Amino acid sequence: MAEKSHSAFWAVVGVVGVVALWSYKQRKCPPALFVSDSLPFGFNAITLPPIGVFVKKKHLGNKRLMIHELAHWQQYQRMGLIGFYYKYFSELAVDGYDGSGMEREARRAAGECDGCVDSYTDCVRNGFACTVNDPNFRR
């Protein structure tokens, strides 16, 4: 029985090591781009380090949206995989989507006006955002 638990432990260590190495190498590269007709949860685009950026086909030519997503990739490059996800989800839990510092940084990078940096969801729903306009955003 002890041999099986040791084998499982070393298998987990190996998988974590491979993911860590792959993630480290990915941090130095531009993100892979994945295009789809739809994304889950009504997203228009999403950055998922270390995999890449996923974007709806209809937004593929949207430069500001891509700048927003690339800002998230740069955050990942700065913070690393664990740091990125820890900070992102911590901010989301404490400050919400509109108040998240990482989201606000990405909005600024994309050229959103100050009002939309602070109240992005309302701006997107009401057609004031520079990145996308969607009355059903985050509903």
ABEGO torsion letter per residue (X at the ends): XAAAAAAAAAAAAAAAAAAAAAAAAAAABBBBBBBBABBBGGBABBBBOAAEBBBBAAAAABAAAAAAAAAAAAAAAAAEAAAAAAAAAAAAAAAEAAABAAAAAAAAAAGBBAAAAABAAAAAAAGABAABBBAABGX
